[in-house]
Amino acid sequence: MKKLLPFFIALLMVSACKKVQILPVTVPVKFTATTYQTLGNYDDAGKPLYLATSDVISSTNKLCLNIAFLILNRMIALRLIVFTR
């Protein structure tokens, strides 16, 4: 069996390197009549003018979030919360 091993390796290498030429699966398509519509106007920097204004977070909500994050961080530090998969 050991004498035939190089033959099998050579046969595997030859068959692996042999590539069959096939036609491409897709054919490039040219869109000659495609038109695009814009949603609105843009400023000089390229930013759309039709975007909604930013949301405002009240100071009360910011305070509640900060307290919640402090408590959560403290619980993680004390290992009261165990994250599992």
Secondary structure as UniProt FT lines:
FT   TURN            2..4
FT   HELIX           5..17
FT   TURN            44..45
FT   TURN            49..50
FT   HELIX           59..77
FT   TURN            78..79
//
